[in-house]
């Protein structure tokens, strides 16, 4: 068994994540995978779990956080989750 690279747990059901840059990561839980791989919101610092918002190559957890920055174009950021208004 290969231990989880975050917590070191030797668990029989570890899984691998292969990233676009060719790196291979081994984890025993989604929690550990998120801790290692999820980007940080550039405004509030929380982990971006889900779609988030990307503006000019910078990641934010939501449109509100994007709009709170000086990133060009961020004032136009909108969350796309939820029902469409008619």
Secondary structure, DSSP 4 states (H G I P E B T S, - for coil): -PPPTTT----TT-EEEE-TTS-EEEESSHHHHHHHHSPBPTTT--B--SS-EEETTEEESSHHHHHTS--TTGGG-----SPPP-
